[in-house]
Amino acid sequence: MKYFSLNNKEHHSNFENAVIRGLAPDKGLYFPERIVKLPDGFFKELSEYDKVEIAFEAIKEFVGKEIPDADLLDIIKETLDFDFPVVPVKANTGSLELFHGPTLAFKDVGARFMAGSLGYFIQKGSLGKVTVLVATSGDTGGAVANGFLGLDGIDVVILYPKGKVSEIQEKQLTTLGKNITALEVDGVFDDCQRMVKQAFLDSDITEKRKLTSANSINVARWLPQIFYYFLAYRQLMEREMKLAFSVPSGNFGNICAGLLAKEMGLPIDHFIAANNANDTVTNYIQTENYQPKPSIATISNAMDVGDPSNFVRILELFENEYSSVKNVLSAYSFNDEMTKKAIKDVHSEIGYTMDPHGAVGYLGLQKFLEKNPEYYGVFLETAHPVKFLDTVEEATGEKVQIPVVIKGLMDKKKKSLQISNYEDLKGFLLS
Ligand SMILES: *Cc1c(COP(=O)(O)O)cnc(C)c1O
């Protein structure tokens, strides 16, 4: 499959180059040249396929022959070796739980698929050693560290803001060792992000090391998120109701993958972008005016984004037609008080525990269903409640059960290097 840059449609790339580069040379996001519709028969017979076969059919056109089928199947098997259940919460509402992977948040799928793809291109031998350099505000770092752990030919360097990630998130980043190095930055997430960007532009570094990024702009992290929607639909297809999916959104990679799945023919009727106080897209849907803003800190911090990077991909999917976007996509915003109340109410009335991100998704869905009762709705539960322990326990007044994987993690010893400025990062990368 060929990709083009959203800044210049004349700039083309194959899948391999798009995965290795992340962004096009003109800083545009890569977008597939064609979106191939899958046959109706495939969707009708979905229940006869297992999850690996479904994922393979969904993604194979986007990869093309650049990864042979057998290798692609192996990558998918490793990516999807946990469950993606739709758990009934109310008569018209289900929760698609995406937190059963190794780091307990949905980014495991994208990180593992990207690690598998990059690993394949490296062992094929044309690339040499690669350094994955990534800044994290919490969940990305753990998922990337876990996904890339022990891969030959790849070093992973993660920058995270000192004292700004939760204890569990920090342990997930700093206890793995091997080819993973955690740099603890004396600063905030934006400082980490800025230093990473500067390193990509620094020829002293790029002459010595081949750098790549692992955030959601990379097609190998973005595209495999279509799997969630196919796997959820397989569990819902018996219902003869229209389907709506509510996606708690930050950089809008996940929901954009859902919209792509719909474009491929998956019978989902409507999407809801559920936002916290960072309401740039909510305002766009209401006014047609896209006005980026600085981000605001909230309790659903993985969604604290004021200028979502994948929004341009959504516009491209709808050929920049506002009316087409609006037909398929609703958007609502909720503040922290509303989010905490939803966690509390659903816990006490139904006995289901949501994390703050899932709770925003739940609220978005309920708001849509009030006006559209003919739908069955699913919200995406993107993180395990234990990752946001303090907020959830305060809201429910009950202890969250700690999963076994986390108990083992908390006993491990943190290992990080402290850095305070760009020169420290450069010194490390050149050493
Ligand atoms: C990253 C993340 C999100 C936001 O996903 P986007 O694809 O950036 O919109 C939502 N919830 C959790 C828990 C996350 O880690």
The ligand as a Tripos MOL2 file, in Angstrom:
@<TRIPOS>MOLECULE
LIG
   15    15     1     0     0
SMALL
NO_CHARGES

@<TRIPOS>ATOM
      1 C1         -4.1460    7.6920   24.9440 C.3       1 LIG1
      2 C2         -5.3900    7.5030   25.7300 C.ar      1 LIG1
      3 C3         -6.6380    8.0370   25.3200 C.ar      1 LIG1
      4 C4         -6.7800    8.9300   24.0980 C.3       1 LIG1
      5 O1         -6.6140    8.2260   22.8920 O.3       1 LIG1
      6 P1         -6.3980    9.0410   21.5350 P.3       1 LIG1
      7 O2         -6.1880    7.9840   20.4970 O.co2     1 LIG1
      8 O3         -5.1640    9.8830   21.7510 O.co2     1 LIG1
      9 O4         -7.6000    9.8770   21.2860 O.co2     1 LIG1
     10 C5         -7.7640    7.7600   26.0650 C.ar      1 LIG1
     11 N1         -7.6940    7.0130   27.1920 N.ar      1 LIG1
     12 C6         -6.5230    6.5000   27.6370 C.ar      1 LIG1
     13 C7         -6.5080    5.7250   28.9000 C.3       1 LIG1
     14 C8         -5.3290    6.7140   26.9290 C.ar      1 LIG1
     15 O5         -4.1760    6.2080   27.3880 O.3       1 LIG1
@<TRIPOS>BOND
     1     1     2 1
     2     2     3 ar
     3     2    14 ar
     4     3     4 1
     5     3    10 ar
     6     4     5 1
     7     5     6 1
     8     6     7 2
     9     6     8 1
    10     6     9 1
    11    10    11 ar
    12    11    12 ar
    13    12    13 1
    14    12    14 ar
    15    14    15 1
@<TRIPOS>SUBSTRUCTURE
     1 LIG1         1 GROUP 0 **** ****
